[in-house]
Amino acid sequence: MPTVAERWIEQGIQQGIQQGILEASRAALIEVLEDRFETVSQTLRSRLKAITDPDILKSLHKKALGAGSLEEFNDEVKAALA
């Protein structure tokens, strides 16, 4: 049976992995937006940072690929945060 310290360490490792996945997802999403629309506002970056569900980020990544404008994509982000 693992000790309390071992469980805390394991939990910390899992949280670190999850955080890394979220950061990588956000970075990839922002890269797509910059490639398509050149600039991404700090406001939009902050909204993306507020999203902690990797499935939502994955969905937004797909929407970023098909969005007709940055404003259209921004509306998708607002809807995801609602």
PyMOL commands that set and color helices and strands:
alter all, ss='L'
color gray80, all
select helices_A, chain A and resi 4-37+42-50+54-66+70-81
alter helices_A, ss='H'
color red, helices_A
deselect
rebuild
show_as cartoon
